[in-house]
């Protein structure tokens, strides 16, 4: 039986304008997951030939395409960074710092030769007869149509549509005489100095944009329909600072700090579910410490939901609250009735005037990059599949998807998925099989199909809006996308690839 490392390019049969290139593994996306996946392939499957196709002209994904003021991480870089590459800066980092870190990973491991930029994947077709994926792409620099075949397809393209953010359509938006911008597609020519700015939304993006703009604007008003939880704190890790004073090796510091952060996160998450009232009191106390006892915390910073049902934004050094306390920014909790020529009219009857409106209202979920998937000539609807641990899908051969964590750093899971993929590829080589599909076992069949996420557990708007497009889950750990890193870090590395859930040919 031919193994993954020695497969030749398939012979003829397909109509093609140019030669078809063949790879053992094709990675879609050169963001944090794709670059990490490329690294792990070189270390764990060094004999395999692979390529990374990236739509943009450079690596970085989110950290390349987002250009709004103050763009930064909302996860600490000690855990958002790769486990194999120590992070030595402040835990909350700018996009520029993150890209510098990723660039070092690419350079240090000679990954650049595997990445092809300005290559947009449009279609992926699986052939059971050939046991191959055919990937159709476009070279955006030349307009050339390209074809690739691969044994295994690794989707690392992220989970939201880069081309457009989510902006609700409010009445009379066309009558507004100012400028409306979405952070995801921030215009390079936007001049907000001395302007009245209205930011709609109060999630992590707004928490980043507002303090970055406040110093230059006449005033920034944040309009939210309902409050969000925030966690203010120092942009520093005390134990990291202490260990550096002792000249401890950065590799050791990286591991020690990661373990402490993950331990603290596990304890905090547990408390959110076991004693939510106490956690709420602590979170609101952190806000009150910056805004003082007379500020209306109940109206503007006390959410209707329990902690961790949605992502909690970390506010480094309390910069958002300092802007509010100084008078450069303000919070309004209300709903939009309609737009006016000069701003927005609220349902309370108050009008907020603004020269610029920033719609920090979230994004649109992208199901596997909005790529046209076909299995043996039939269009694939991922909503008809059941997920295996949020990384493979019933009826979809030789493909894995990286979808990270919401309550912990994305990269914790992308590193772990990389281990899973590499172990699976090595297992297939060992047993001499070229195709693997996950399938429900006899004991799984007949169980109720449920939506991708439990809304009582985690319920951000962008997920709820797109739940009908996502694969289903079962009420079993292996048939759902868990948000629990602390259980998955034991379960996924110990996956039994001989289990009946894995069907090989």
PyMOL commands that set and color helices and strands:
alter all, ss='L'
color gray80, all
select helices_A, chain A and resi 32-44+62-65+77-80+95-108+112-114+173-175+183-185+204-214+238-245+250-274+276-291+297-301+319-326+367-370+382-384+410-431+461-469+477-479+485-494
alter helices_A, ss='H'
color red, helices_A
select strands_A, chain A and resi 21-28+50-53+115-116+119-127+132-139+144-155+160-165+179-181+196-200+219-224+230-233+313-316+329-333+336-339+343-346+351-353+356-359+363-365+372-375+378-379+387-388+392-393+399-401+436-438+502-504
alter strands_A, ss='S'
color yellow, strands_A
deselect
rebuild
show_as cartoon
